[in-house]
Amino acid sequence: MTYRAPRKVQGWIIGISLALLVLPLLFFSSPEIIGATRVAALALILVLTKQAFPCGIGPSLKIALMALLLLLASSWTGARLNHYDMMKETLLEVMSLVSIAGMSVLIATILSRPLWWRFMARCLIAIPAVLLVVSLTGYFLPLEKLIPMGNSRHFFDAQRLALIWPSRFTMTWAGQVGWEHANHAGLLFGVALIFLLDFLASGKAIRRRLWWIAGTLLGVAIFLTASRNAMIMVVAGLPWILIGRPWSWGWLLRLAALCAASLALGVLALKAKEALLKPPPNPVENIPVTPPPAKLPASPSPRVEVLPTPPDTRPAPPRQPDGEPLPPAVPPPAPPAVVEPAKDVHLKGLFERGTGGRFHSYHVFWMRFQESLVFGRGLTENLKPMHRLNHEHSSYLATFRGGGSIALAAHLMIIALSLLAAIRLFFRDKIRWPLLMFSTVITAILFDRGSVFVMNGSYEFLFHWVAVLCPLLTTIRAASLPADAGR
């Protein structure tokens, strides 16, 4: 007989784990603090493994676990062959394995408990809503002058919408910063928009006008981030909103109106921001030039005997035609300040700004990586910049860099298993949200982000593993429902 923790103790374990996951993200920007508390939370939740999987983990999850172990073994071998610090590499891989296992237990536990499921759903609605309002408001303020910018100041672009965390303002005294890169905002708001549109398409929404306004604001925010990745992930998720349900031309027209309104309002907001960024006029330009004083008639003076003085050999100063000296020269007005035109990153700039040097860095990486194609160079390599890039800007390339072709094949196998489970849930069980999450997030990390196997304070770890594990775990949950109902 398997021991089960008391129900109240299980609730405390779940609550503490969620608090360790969410609260540091709300109040801290330090990746070290966020990463450490995540590992602690996901290690704690492993206590509930038996309760989360009373009937076992199922064949798909077993295959995914074997692929994960193969991936980590390949990365460990690559680090060994390249003479990296094996203690550090082993620690990174143990943290990765524990964290992914903890994510599985946490998701399975929440899926099996309606109370926690509703609580998480409300949190996942409230947090993006607050961030959306605050970020749009902060877009029109001189953010770089109001809050500490931290070491990532050179990544700040005033023309792009930054993700602003108001709760972090309370921790600025501890060196925390309240903003994050525009790509982070695009990732978060892109996922929120897809789920909101699916909710509107389901016909279950009340106060529909309010939700359509919220969708328009999300569209404006995504446009202002100028994140091409966010726009690609939204396009990837839209077809799954329409497939498998009776849709009407009216809904499509409203969707088209939402896109048009988002673009129009986004352009207006961009013009307003450009006007705010223009420097004030030069005050020197408005100084009136004082004309020389009028010539006055000379007054008679008494006769005074003047002693002779030695001749002055200096050149005579220039004089007026009547012999009077010239008035003091008035300095010419300063030339008008040269205002550089605002850099376009939202419209034509989406295409003209190119790849940001990624292809060149990829070429250099490929030329230097020829001896590590099979096993890679370990997760330790993922912590280093890649030529001129801070990270790989593709989670799949990061997997290849860390574990070689073996790790990349194992990663793709895990993704394929999750995709099959999501499609089965979508068409057979009419459970739509796992495929929506999968299609948006897995597309998002194709052209951005770093390794999803290094446990740190980044977004890609949480988003990727939630998107990959939810279809697999929801399949296990759906298969166990008849048995639970018969008890």
C-alpha positions, 0 to 999 in steps of 0.5 A: 500500500502506497503512503499518501500524505494528508490532504492538508499537507498536500495543499501546503506543499502545492501552495509553498511550491507555487509561491516559490515559483510566482513571488520571486518573479513578481518582485525580483529581476535577478536571474540567480534569485529566480532560478534558485527559488524555482529549483527549490519549488520544483524539488519540493513538489517531487514529494507528491510524485505518487499522488500525481501519478497514481496509475503510472506515467504512461508510455509516452511520458516514459519515452520522453523521459528516456529521450531526456536522459539520452540528451543529458548523457550526450551533453555530459559526454560533450563536456567531458570531451571538451575538458570542461568543469565536470562538477559544474556540468553535472550540477547543471544536468542534475538541476535540469532533471530535477526541475523538469521532473518537478514541472511534471509533478506540479502540472499533473497535480494542478490538473487533478485538483479543480480548486488549484486549477481555477486558482492558477487560471485566475492568476494567469489572467490577472498577471498579464492584465496588470502587466498590459495596462502598466506597460502601455502606460509606461510606454509614453513615459520617460522610463529610463529616467523614472526607474533604475535600468540595471546592467541591461540598459544598452538593450533598452529601445525607447521606441519599443514597448518594454515589459514593466513589472510594477511590483518590482518597483518596491525592490529597487532599493535592493538593486532590482529593475522593473523592466524587461526586454520587448521580446519578453513582452511579445512572448507573454502578450502573444500567448495571452492574445491567442487564448483570449481569441479562442475564448471569444471564438468559443461563444462562452464569453460574457461582456464580449465588447470588453474582451474584444477591447482587451484583445485590441489592446493586446494587439497594440502591445504586440505591435509596439514591441516590434517583436517579429517572434511574437507576430509569428507565434500569433500567426501559428496559433490562429488556425487552431482557433478556427479548426474544429468549430463552427465559425461565422463570417461575423466572427472573422470580420470582428477578428479582421477589425481587431487586427486593423484597429490594433495596427491603426492604434499602434501606429498612432501610439508610435507617432505620439512616442516619436513626438515625445522623443524629439528634443526641445528647440534650441533656446539660442535660436530664439534670442533676438539680435540687438542692433548696434546703437545709433550714432550720436553727435559729438559734444564740444569739449574744452581744449586740453593740451596732450603730450606726444605719445610714441607711435602705435605700430599695431594695425588699426582696427577696422572702422566704419566709412565715417571713421567711427569704430565698428560696434562689437561683433554679435555672435552668430546664432547657433546652428539648429540641432540636427535631429536624426529621424526615428529608427523604424523598427515597427513597419518596414523595419520589421524586414529591413533591420535584418537578422541582427548579425545572427547569420554571421554568428551562426556561420562562425559557430558552425566553423568552430563546431565541426569537432563537436557535431555528435555530442556537443560541448555540454550545458556549460557551453550554453552559459557562454555567449556565442560569438557576438550573441549573448545567447543562441537566439534559437532554443533548438540551436542551443540544444544542438550546441549543448548536446550535439546531433544526439541531443537535438534528435532527442529534443525533437522526439520529445516535441513530436510526442507532445505534438501527437498528444496535443493533436489527439486531445484536440480532435478526439477529446475536444480539449483545445488549449494544450495544442494552442499552447504548444503551437505558439510557444514551440514556434516562439523559441524557434527563432529566439531564446536560449537553452530550455535545459539550463535551469535559470531565471529565463522565460524559455524554460517555464514556457517550453516545458509547460507547452511540452508537458501539458499535452502529455499529462492531460492525456494521462489525466483524460485516460484516468477520468473513467477509472476515477469516475467509477470509484 
